[in-house]
Amino acid sequence: MTTAQRVSPPLAAPAAEGCDPERRREQQERRLRRLVDRLLAADGVQAGRLREAGVGAGADVGLDDLHRLPYVTKQDFWDHYPFGLRTAPASDVVCVHGTSGTLGRQTLVPYTSHDVEVWSEVMARALGGAGVTRRSLVHCAYGYGLFTGGLGFHHGVMRLGAAVLPVSSGGTDMQLRLMLDLGPDVLCCTPSYGIYLGESFRSTGITSDQLSLRVGLFGAEPWTEQMRVEIERLLGIRALNIYGLTEIIGPGVACESLDSEGLLNIAEDHFYPEVVGVDGEPVPDGEPGELVFTTLTKTGLPLLRYRTGDIAALCGPVPGSARTLRRMSRVIGRADDMLIIRGVNVFPSEVEAVLLEDRRVAPHYMVIEDRRDSSRPELLVAVEPYDEGGDVPVLETDLAAALAERLGLSCVVRVLQPGSIPRATNGKARRVVRWSHGLAPLPGLE
């Protein structure tokens, strides 16, 4: 166990991270009421819904009433594109970020200087919880631009007083050379790209002992405990999980710390969390459901009860910890990524957990919903082996049996030649494909 794993890092913002929970709740309630007043004053989409719900002022609501208030969804961003949900004057907007878009429908979010300050603050907390200090050099391989990943980390590193290397995504040969030449101690990128970097080092004969890295913050896509083990094995670091989404702020909504016992501390003084079931009703702590966030302090595009589509569970702080923030589990999937195969609900993360438990399987896979026969859809899982000389039929049989036991569903497993599955060399990995007709999604699946 490394020093970074043994020592609890100091609180980057003691007054916020270590606040008495009752005092924090009072602060959250005050901020909620101010948020409602701001929304009503802006007289936009959310104001209309609040009035329909009988809310005429912030004084009419408290945290206990929150579950009765209306939601905001992704559809609202699309219906009021580009800035119909903005509440701040256009003159107060200092930057705009956005998502890549689904089916061509992009989500754009305007930020005020206050929003950027909040973002910098929560990202500095996240980095501090990972053991990053003013002496650190942070290798940031998240994409820069409309995507919030790169600039979110950039803001946080500078706020913390550390140095940032803004490499962005892609250009893997350059990334490897800079890591060797400059000796960064912190890596920030997607987990799939972290795997790719580790494999690239291994293919050139470079071992983790030759790197200065000690910790990494990985996010922007769901990943499992098995992938954490693989990243730590390849890079010789402690791999921590960070969560965020553009609509709320970007990365920094929640982040695992060295002492959070595998869960992610939520910056709940700024982003109030809920988890709801399929019926929209709150679910108890420890039970997975859809994450809902209220942005208590944002001013450019504040959101009351935004349904994220991410599936996770909430729980309290680590008993006895200096960090008194509530925590969330890793995201186990997305409501819109869930596959329904012959009446069985399947999250890709469940498939990944089974695959990466088998040491014969390389950390590259694809889950294919095969609906060429509409009367009987199939789940097809494509993987690559670590050992090209292994017994492919036996591996396929073993994996199919393990998946059937975990999922309660039979599926077809195909072991392909190494390199068959596309690598995430410039952003997020594409793990799920829906195949209804036409060419096979991967060579070897014809």
N, C-alpha and C positions, 0 to 999 in steps of 0.2 A: 504494500500500500504506500502511495506517495504522500509527501507532506501535504500536497493540495487536497488529498482525500481525507487526511486526518484532522486538519485544522479548520475550525469554523471561521469563515471570513468576517471581518468587522462589518457593521451595518454602514452602508454608504449614506443613508438618510435615517439616522436613529429616531427622529421625531415621527417619521411616517412609518417606517418598517417595524419599529418596536413600540408603537402606541398602544395604550390600554384599549382592548377591544370595545369597551363601552364608550370611551371617549371617541374612538374612531366612528362608531355607529352614530353618535350625535353629529359628528362632522359630516358624515355621509348624508344624513337626513337634511341638514342645512343646505348642503350642496344640491341635493335632489330638488328641494323647494326652489332654489335659485334657478336651477335648470328649467323647471316647469315655467317659472315666470319668464325666462328668456324665450322659451318656445312660444308661449302665448303672445308675448310682445312682438315676435317676428311675424305672427299671423300667417303661418304657412301650413303645410300639409299636417304636421304633427299637432299644431295648435287646433286645427279643426277637429281632429280626432279626440283631443283632450276635452274640448267643449262638448262634443257628443257624449263623452263619458261622464259629464257632469262636473268637470274640473274647470273652475274659473280663476284660480290663483294657486300659487305654490303652497300657500298655507292650507289648502284643501287636502294635501296628500302627505303621507309619510311612508317610510320603508315597508310598514305592514300592509299598506294599500297597493304596493307596487304591482303585485301579481294581477290586480284588477284593471290596470291601465293598458292602453292599446300598444301593440307591437309595431315595429318597423321591420321590413324585410328587404331582401335584395331586389325584389320586384319594384319596390318604391323608388330605388335608385334608377332602375331602367325606365319606369314610367315618367320620371321627372328629370331625365337626363338633359343637360349635363349637371346643372347646379340648382335644381328645383328644391332641394332640401337644405340649401345653405341658409343660415340665419344672420351671419355677419355681413356688413356692407362689402361690396366688391373691393373697395379701397383698402380694406383691412386684410385682404388675402395676400400672403407672401409667397406661397408655393402651392402646387397641385400635385397630388399623387393619384395613382389608380391601379386597378387590376388589369390583367391581360385580357379579360373579357370572356364571356361564355357565349358561344354561337354568335360572335361578333358584337355582343352587347357589353360595352365597357362600363366600369364603375369608376367615377372620378370623385375625388374628395378634396375640397379646398382647405388649406391650413392657414390660420392666423399666426402671428409671431408668438402669441400666448400658447397656441397648440404646439408649435415647434419647441417651445420651452418645456412644456409638459412632457413631450416625447423625449427630449434630451434627458430630462430628470429620471424618467422611469427606465430608460436604457442604461443610464449610469448606475442605477440601483442593480439592474440585472447583471451588468458586468462586474460590479463590486461583489455581488453574491457568488460569482464564479471565481473569485480570487484575483481578479484583474486589479492592478495597482498603477500608480503614476509612472512606475518604472517599466510597465509592460509595453511591448510592441504587438499590436493586434493586426493580424493578416485577415483582411475582410474580403472574402471571395463571393459575397452575395452580389447580385446584379445591382447596378446603379441606374437611375432614371426614374420613370414613373413608378416602377416597383419600389416598395418601401424598404426592402431588405438592406441594401447597401448604405443608403443615407441614414437609415435609422441607427445602425451600428456606428456609423461615422459620427453622428451627433452625440451619441452616448459616450464614445471613447474620448472625444474632445472635452465633453462636460466633466468627465472623470479626471482629466488631466494626463491621460496616457497618450501614446502615439499610435496613429492608425496608418496602415499601408493599404490604400484603396485600390486593390488589384482588380476588383469586380470579378465577374464570372468568365469562364473560357480561358483560352491561352494557357493550357495546362503546363506546357514546357516552361513557360515564363514563371508560372506559379511555383513550380518545383525549384527552379533556380533561385528565386528570391527567398524562399524558405531556407535554402542552404546558405545563401550568401548573407542574409540579414538576421537570421536567427530569431524570428518572432516566437513568442511564448504562448500566444493565443491564436486560435483559428476560428473563423466564423464563416459558415457556408451551409448549404442544404446537406442533410445527411447522405443523400445519394451521391452528391459531389465529393463529400468527405471520403466515402468508400472509393470513389474513382481516383482521388488523389493518393490514397493509401496503396491502391493496387498499382498505380503508376510508379510510385517510389519502389515498390517491391520488384516490379518488372525491370528496373534499372539497377537493381542490386543494392539500393540504399535502404538501410534499416532504420527503425524508429529511434535507435540509440544515436544516430547521426543528426537527429532533429532537436531543436530547442523547445518544441511544443510541449506544453504541459496540460492545457485544457482547451476545449472547443465548445462553442455554442452553436447548436444545430437546430434548424426549424424551417418553416415555410412549406413543409409537407409532412403528413403523418409518418411516424416511424416507430418501430417496436423496440422492446428491450433486447431482442436478439440482434437487431441492427446496431444498437449501442455497443454490445459486446464485440461485434465485428469491427466497428470503427476504432474502439479502444485497442483491439489487438493489432490492427494494421498501423495505427499512428502512435501507439504508446502514450495515449493521453487519457484524461478524464473527459468523457463526452456528456454534456448537459443539454437539456431540452429548453428551447425558448418558443413562446407562442405569441402570435399577434395577428391582426388582420387590418387591412387598409381602412376599412370603414370605421374602425374604432380608433386606431392611431398608427398602426404598423407594429413591428416587433416591439416587445416590452410590455404588452398587456399582462403577461405572466412569464416567469422564468424559473427554472430549477436553480437552486443554489447548492453549494458544496455540502450543506447541512440540512437540506429539505427532504431527505429520505426518499428521493426519486420522484417527488411531486413538484409542481410548479407554484411558486409564490405569486399570488395575484396582486397587482398594484391597485388594491380595492379602494383606496382613497380617491382614485381617479376613475376607475372602471368597476362599477358595481355588478357582481356576477349573480346569475340565477341559472338553474338547470330545470328544464321543463320536459314533461313526457310528450308523447305523440298527440295527446289531447290538449296540450298547452298548459296543463296544470303543473305546479311545482312538484318536484320529486325530492325525497329525503337525501341528506348527505350520504355519499357512498354509492348511490344508485346512478347509473349512467343515463344521460338524457341530452337534450339539445342545449348548448350553451347560449345564454342570453346576456347581453351586456348593456348597461346604461352608462353613458359617458358623462360623469358628474361635473367635469371641469372644462370640456372642450367648448370653443366659442365659434369656430368657423362652420362646422357642420355637426352640432351635437345630436346625439341619438338617444331616445328614450326606449329602452327594451328592444334592442336590435337582435333579431334571431340570426345567429351566425351560421347555422347548419352543421356546426361541429359537434360531435358526440363525445362527451367526457363526464366526469363526476366531480363533485366538490367535497372538501373535507376541511376540518379546522387546522390550525397551525401545529407544528411539531410540539408535543408537550414539553414544557420547560425551556423552549428555544427563545432566544432573544428576538427572533422574528415572530411577530404575532399575527401576521397576515394569513388569511385563509388560503388554502391551496386547491389546485385542480389536478386531476390526473392528466396523463398524456392524452391527446386526441386519439380515440380509437377508430375514428372514421368520420365520414360526412354523410349526413342524411341523404344527399343527392348522389353519393357514390355507392350507396348500399345497393347490392345486387339482389334481386329476388329470383331465385332459380327453383322452379317447381315448388313454390310456396315457402322456400327457406330463405331467410335473410342472411346475407353474407357480406361482411366488411372485408376489404382487401387486407387490412392489418391482421385479421385472423389467419389469412392464408400465409402472410409473411412470417408470422410467429411460428407456424408449423415448419415452413421451409428452412428457416435459418436455425432451427434447432438441430437440423441434420447436418453434420460436418462435411458430408459429401456434396453439399449444394453450395454453389457460389452465390454471393449476395446480389444476384441479378435475376429478375423474374418478371413475368407478365401474367395478369389475370384476364382471361378472355371470356366474355359472355357470348356464347355461340348460339345465335338464334336463326341459323339458316333453316332449321326445321322449327317453324313457329309453334308447332304442336308439342314439341318436347325440347325446350332449351337445355343446353349443357354448359357446365362450367369446365373450361379448359385452362390448365395451368402450365405455362412454359417456363422451364428453368435451365440453368447451365450447371455442369458438374465442375467441381474443383479438379478432379482427376480424370483426364480424358481416357485413361485406360481402365476406368471402373466398369462395373457390370451395369449397363444402362437399363435393361429390362427389370433387374432386381430393384434398382433405385426408383424407377417409375412405379413399380408395384408397391414398394414400401411407402412412398410419398402419398400415393392414392389412398392407401389404408389409413395413414395418419391424418390426412385431410378429412376423410369420411368420418373418423372418430371425433375430430374436433368440430366439424361443421354440421354433422348429421346429414350429410349429402354426398352422394357419389360424384366423382369428377374424373376427368381424363387428365393425366399428367404426361407431358412430353419433355424429354431431356434433349436439348438441342446442342449443337456444336458451340464451343466457347466463342464468344464474340457475336453470336446471333441476335442477342437482345440489345437494343439500343442503349448506350450509356448516357447518363445525365452529365454532359460536358459543358453545358451552358445554361444551367438553371435547374428546374424541377424535373424529376423522373416521371415518365409516363408509365404508370403501372396497370391501368385498366383500359381495356379495349372492348368495344361492342362490335361483334361480327355478325352481320345479317346476310350479306351477299358479297359478291365480288372476290377480289384477290385475298389470299390469306394475309393476316396482319404481320406474320413473320415467316421467313423462309424455313421450310421444314415442316410446316403445318398443313401443307396442301392435302 
